[in-house]
Amino acid sequence: MTQAHEDDVLAKIAKGLVYTESEASFQARLRRADEIFAYNHTPPGDEARRRELLTEILGSVGERTVLLPPFHAAFGSNVHIGDDFFGNVNLTCVDDVEIRIGDDVMIAPSVTLTTTGHPVHPARRADFGRFSEPIVIEDKVWIGSNAVVLPGVRIGYGSVIGAGSVVSRDIPPMTVAVGTPCRVLREITDADLTTRSAEVLNGGPAAG
């Protein structure tokens, strides 16, 4: 495969167009499957080795990062995480293109961040036809258990995503958003400084 062909495929991916497994096969060298396997089997007390592996797996990683295994990723190298991140067990990143996570982000158990979807018509899914769009999670976001963030979504600064939500569109900063599809429930205000959770103010679950 020539460099020109690779550049053409990357340009296609960047535009959010459908591409196939064969077209993108040259990207296999960017996968960190062995390192992810090693990370998931490193003893909890060996923090130095975990940190070493995390820097090998991720595209970039900040300071004071906690990522509890098991962790799953299509590549790993397309994930970028800021400072003071906490990711609970079973975080899955389908990172065929970039996932960028800011500072002070918390992610609850069994969350999926997927940059990739597939065409509706089966003929277009031949050779695993797919499209990919980057995900951005801004600083100080909290994502609840079992939430799914879909391709192309940006979650704004300080927002809370409710447990079990399917986030298919951008979420503005400083809001509580819940549901399938995920919709803004309300803004986060100074009143939240004296309450424990969104549930106290709204009579419904926010995150877990």
C-alpha positions as a Markdown table, in Angstrom:
| # | Residue | x | y | z |
|---|---|---|---|---|
| 1 | Met | 0.0 | 0.0 | 0.0 |
| 2 | Thr | 1.5 | 3.3 | -1.0 |
| 3 | Gln | 1.7 | 6.4 | 1.1 |
| 4 | Ala | -0.6 | 8.2 | -1.3 |
| 5 | His | -3.2 | 5.5 | -0.8 |
| 6 | Glu | -2.9 | 5.7 | 3.0 |
| 7 | Asp | -3.3 | 9.5 | 2.8 |
| 8 | Asp | -6.4 | 9.2 | 0.7 |
| 9 | Val | -8.0 | 6.7 | 3.2 |
| 10 | Leu | -7.1 | 9.0 | 6.1 |
| 11 | Ala | -8.7 | 11.9 | 4.3 |
| 12 | Lys | -11.8 | 9.8 | 3.8 |
| 13 | Ile | -11.9 | 8.9 | 7.4 |
| 14 | Ala | -11.4 | 12.5 | 8.5 |
| 15 | Lys | -14.5 | 13.6 | 6.4 |
| 16 | Gly | -16.7 | 11.0 | 8.2 |
| 17 | Leu | -17.1 | 9.0 | 5.0 |
| 18 | Val | -17.7 | 5.2 | 4.9 |
| 19 | Tyr | -14.5 | 3.2 | 4.7 |
| 20 | Thr | -13.7 | -0.5 | 4.9 |
| 21 | Glu | -11.5 | -2.8 | 7.0 |
| 22 | Ser | -9.3 | -3.5 | 4.0 |
| 23 | Glu | -8.8 | 0.2 | 3.2 |
| 24 | Ala | -7.8 | 0.9 | 6.8 |
| 25 | Ser | -5.7 | -2.2 | 7.4 |
| 26 | Phe | -2.4 | -0.2 | 7.4 |
| 27 | Gln | -3.6 | 1.3 | 10.7 |
| 28 | Ala | -3.1 | -2.1 | 12.5 |
| 29 | Arg | 0.4 | -1.0 | 13.6 |
| 30 | Leu | -1.2 | 1.6 | 15.8 |
| 31 | Arg | -3.1 | -1.0 | 17.9 |
| 32 | Arg | -1.9 | -1.6 | 21.4 |
| 33 | Ala | -3.6 | -5.0 | 22.0 |
| 34 | Asp | -0.6 | -6.6 | 23.7 |
| 35 | Glu | 0.0 | -3.7 | 26.0 |
| 36 | Ile | -3.7 | -3.5 | 26.9 |
| 37 | Phe | -3.7 | -7.2 | 27.8 |
| 38 | Ala | -0.6 | -6.7 | 30.0 |
| 39 | Tyr | -2.2 | -3.7 | 31.7 |
| 40 | Asn | -5.3 | -5.7 | 32.5 |
| 41 | His | -3.2 | -8.4 | 34.1 |
| 42 | Thr | -0.8 | -6.2 | 36.1 |
| 43 | Pro | -1.1 | -6.7 | 39.9 |
| 44 | Pro | -2.9 | -3.8 | 41.6 |
| 45 | Gly | 0.1 | -3.0 | 43.7 |
| 46 | Asp | 2.4 | -2.5 | 40.8 |
| 47 | Glu | 1.5 | 1.1 | 40.2 |
| 48 | Ala | 4.8 | 1.9 | 38.4 |
| 49 | Arg | 4.3 | -0.8 | 35.8 |
| 50 | Arg | 0.6 | 0.2 | 35.3 |
| 51 | Arg | 1.8 | 3.8 | 34.7 |
| 52 | Glu | 4.5 | 2.6 | 32.3 |
| 53 | Leu | 2.0 | 0.6 | 30.3 |
| 54 | Leu | -0.6 | 3.4 | 30.2 |
| 55 | Thr | 1.9 | 5.8 | 28.7 |
| 56 | Glu | 2.7 | 3.1 | 26.0 |
| 57 | Ile | -1.0 | 2.5 | 25.3 |
| 58 | Leu | -2.5 | 5.9 | 25.1 |
| 59 | Gly | -1.8 | 8.7 | 22.7 |
| 60 | Ser | -1.2 | 11.0 | 25.7 |
| 61 | Val | -1.9 | 10.8 | 29.4 |
| 62 | Gly | -1.8 | 13.4 | 32.2 |
| 63 | Glu | -0.7 | 13.2 | 35.8 |
| 64 | Arg | -2.5 | 11.5 | 38.7 |
| 65 | Thr | -4.5 | 9.3 | 36.3 |
| 66 | Val | -6.4 | 6.3 | 37.6 |
| 67 | Leu | -7.8 | 3.8 | 35.2 |
| 68 | Leu | -9.1 | 0.6 | 36.8 |
| 69 | Pro | -8.8 | -2.6 | 34.8 |
| 70 | Pro | -10.2 | -4.2 | 32.8 |
| 71 | Phe | -9.9 | -1.5 | 30.1 |
| 72 | His | -10.7 | -2.1 | 26.5 |
| 73 | Ala | -9.7 | -0.2 | 23.3 |
| 74 | Ala | -9.7 | -0.8 | 19.6 |
| 75 | Phe | -6.4 | 1.0 | 19.3 |
| 76 | Gly | -5.5 | 2.8 | 22.6 |
| 77 | Ser | -3.1 | 5.1 | 20.8 |
| 78 | Asn | -6.0 | 7.3 | 19.7 |
| 79 | Val | -7.1 | 8.0 | 23.3 |
| 80 | His | -5.9 | 11.2 | 25.0 |
| 81 | Ile | -6.5 | 11.7 | 28.7 |
| 82 | Gly | -5.8 | 14.8 | 30.8 |
| 83 | Asp | -4.8 | 15.3 | 34.5 |
| 84 | Asp | -6.7 | 13.9 | 37.5 |
| 85 | Phe | -8.7 | 11.4 | 35.5 |
| 86 | Phe | -10.6 | 8.6 | 37.1 |
| 87 | Gly | -11.9 | 5.7 | 35.0 |
| 88 | Asn | -13.7 | 2.9 | 36.7 |
| 89 | Val | -13.8 | -0.8 | 35.5 |
| 90 | Asn | -14.8 | -1.9 | 32.0 |
| 91 | Leu | -14.2 | 1.4 | 30.2 |
| 92 | Thr | -14.4 | 0.6 | 26.5 |
| 93 | Cys | -13.0 | 3.0 | 23.9 |
| 94 | Val | -13.7 | 2.3 | 20.2 |
| 95 | Asp | -11.0 | 4.7 | 19.2 |
| 96 | Asp | -10.7 | 4.3 | 15.4 |
| 97 | Val | -10.2 | 8.1 | 15.5 |
| 98 | Glu | -9.4 | 10.3 | 18.4 |
| 99 | Ile | -11.1 | 10.4 | 21.8 |
| 100 | Arg | -10.0 | 13.4 | 23.8 |
| 101 | Ile | -10.7 | 13.5 | 27.5 |
| 102 | Gly | -10.0 | 16.7 | 29.5 |
| 103 | Asp | -8.8 | 17.2 | 33.1 |
| 104 | Asp | -10.8 | 16.2 | 36.2 |
| 105 | Val | -13.0 | 13.8 | 34.4 |
| 106 | Met | -14.8 | 10.9 | 36.2 |
| 107 | Ile | -16.2 | 7.9 | 34.3 |
| 108 | Ala | -18.2 | 5.3 | 36.2 |
| 109 | Pro | -18.2 | 1.5 | 35.5 |
| 110 | Ser | -19.0 | 0.0 | 32.1 |
| 111 | Val | -19.1 | 3.1 | 30.0 |
| 112 | Thr | -18.5 | 2.9 | 26.2 |
| 113 | Leu | -17.0 | 5.7 | 24.1 |
| 114 | Thr | -17.4 | 4.7 | 20.5 |
| 115 | Thr | -16.1 | 6.9 | 17.6 |
| 116 | Thr | -17.4 | 4.4 | 15.0 |
| 117 | Gly | -20.8 | 3.5 | 13.6 |
| 118 | His | -22.0 | 1.5 | 10.6 |
| 119 | Pro | -24.2 | 2.2 | 7.6 |
| 120 | Val | -27.9 | 1.2 | 7.9 |
| 121 | His | -28.0 | -0.7 | 4.6 |
| 122 | Pro | -26.3 | -4.1 | 4.8 |
| 123 | Ala | -24.7 | -3.7 | 1.4 |
| 124 | Arg | -22.6 | -0.8 | 2.7 |
| 125 | Arg | -21.4 | -2.9 | 5.7 |
| 126 | Ala | -19.5 | -5.3 | 3.4 |
| 127 | Asp | -15.9 | -5.6 | 4.5 |
| 128 | Phe | -17.0 | -4.1 | 7.8 |
| 129 | Gly | -17.9 | -0.8 | 6.2 |
| 130 | Arg | -18.0 | 2.0 | 8.8 |
| 131 | Phe | -17.6 | 5.7 | 9.5 |
| 132 | Ser | -15.7 | 7.3 | 12.4 |
| 133 | Glu | -16.0 | 10.7 | 14.1 |
| 134 | Pro | -14.0 | 12.0 | 17.1 |
| 135 | Ile | -15.3 | 12.3 | 20.6 |
| 136 | Val | -14.4 | 15.2 | 22.9 |
| 137 | Ile | -15.1 | 15.1 | 26.7 |
| 138 | Glu | -14.2 | 18.5 | 28.2 |
| 139 | Asp | -12.9 | 19.2 | 31.7 |
| 140 | Lys | -14.7 | 18.2 | 34.9 |
| 141 | Val | -17.3 | 16.0 | 33.2 |
| 142 | Trp | -18.9 | 13.1 | 35.1 |
| 143 | Ile | -20.3 | 10.2 | 33.1 |
| 144 | Gly | -22.6 | 7.7 | 34.9 |
| 145 | Ser | -22.5 | 3.9 | 34.8 |
| 146 | Asn | -23.4 | 2.1 | 31.5 |
| 147 | Ala | -23.6 | 5.2 | 29.5 |
| 148 | Val | -22.8 | 5.1 | 25.8 |
| 149 | Val | -21.2 | 8.1 | 23.9 |
| 150 | Leu | -21.7 | 7.9 | 20.1 |
| 151 | Pro | -19.5 | 9.1 | 17.3 |
| 152 | Gly | -18.9 | 12.9 | 16.9 |
| 153 | Val | -20.2 | 13.9 | 20.3 |
| 154 | Arg | -18.8 | 16.7 | 22.4 |
| 155 | Ile | -19.7 | 16.8 | 26.1 |
| 156 | Gly | -19.2 | 20.3 | 27.5 |
| 157 | Tyr | -17.3 | 21.5 | 30.6 |
| 158 | Gly | -18.7 | 20.3 | 34.0 |
| 159 | Ser | -21.6 | 18.4 | 32.7 |
| 160 | Val | -23.1 | 15.2 | 34.2 |
| 161 | Ile | -24.3 | 12.3 | 32.0 |
| 162 | Gly | -26.9 | 10.1 | 33.7 |
| 163 | Ala | -26.4 | 6.4 | 34.2 |
| 164 | Gly | -27.6 | 4.3 | 31.2 |
| 165 | Ser | -27.8 | 7.3 | 28.8 |
| 166 | Val | -27.1 | 7.0 | 25.1 |
| 167 | Val | -25.4 | 10.3 | 24.1 |
| 168 | Ser | -26.0 | 10.8 | 20.4 |
| 169 | Arg | -25.7 | 14.6 | 20.2 |
| 170 | Asp | -23.5 | 17.3 | 21.8 |
| 171 | Ile | -24.2 | 18.2 | 25.4 |
| 172 | Pro | -23.7 | 21.9 | 26.4 |
| 173 | Pro | -21.5 | 22.8 | 29.4 |
| 174 | Met | -22.7 | 22.8 | 33.0 |
| 175 | Thr | -25.8 | 20.7 | 32.4 |
| 176 | Val | -27.3 | 17.5 | 33.7 |
| 177 | Ala | -28.3 | 15.3 | 30.7 |
| 178 | Val | -30.1 | 11.9 | 30.9 |
| 179 | Gly | -31.9 | 9.3 | 28.9 |
| 180 | Thr | -32.0 | 7.4 | 25.6 |
| 181 | Pro | -31.5 | 9.5 | 23.6 |
| 182 | Cys | -29.7 | 11.7 | 26.1 |
| 183 | Arg | -31.3 | 15.1 | 26.6 |
| 184 | Val | -30.5 | 18.0 | 28.8 |
| 185 | Leu | -32.6 | 17.8 | 32.0 |
| 186 | Arg | -31.4 | 21.1 | 33.5 |
| 187 | Glu | -28.5 | 23.5 | 34.1 |
| 188 | Ile | -26.1 | 23.0 | 36.9 |
| 189 | Thr | -26.3 | 26.1 | 39.2 |
| 190 | Asp | -25.0 | 27.3 | 42.6 |
| 191 | Ala | -28.0 | 25.5 | 44.2 |
| 192 | Asp | -26.1 | 22.3 | 43.5 |
| 193 | Leu | -23.3 | 23.4 | 45.9 |
| 194 | Thr | -25.6 | 22.5 | 48.8 |
| 195 | Thr | -27.2 | 19.3 | 47.4 |
| 196 | Arg | -25.8 | 15.8 | 47.0 |
| 197 | Ser | -26.9 | 15.0 | 43.5 |
| 198 | Ala | -29.2 | 16.0 | 40.7 |
| 199 | Glu | -31.7 | 13.5 | 42.1 |
| 200 | Val | -32.3 | 15.7 | 45.1 |
| 201 | Leu | -33.4 | 18.6 | 42.9 |
| 202 | Asn | -35.3 | 16.8 | 40.3 |
| 203 | Gly | -36.8 | 13.6 | 41.7 |
| 204 | Gly | -35.0 | 11.4 | 39.2 |
| 205 | Pro | -31.7 | 9.7 | 38.8 |
| 206 | Ala | -28.8 | 11.6 | 37.3 |
| 207 | Ala | -25.7 | 9.4 | 37.4 |
| 208 | Gly | -24.2 | 6.5 | 39.2 |
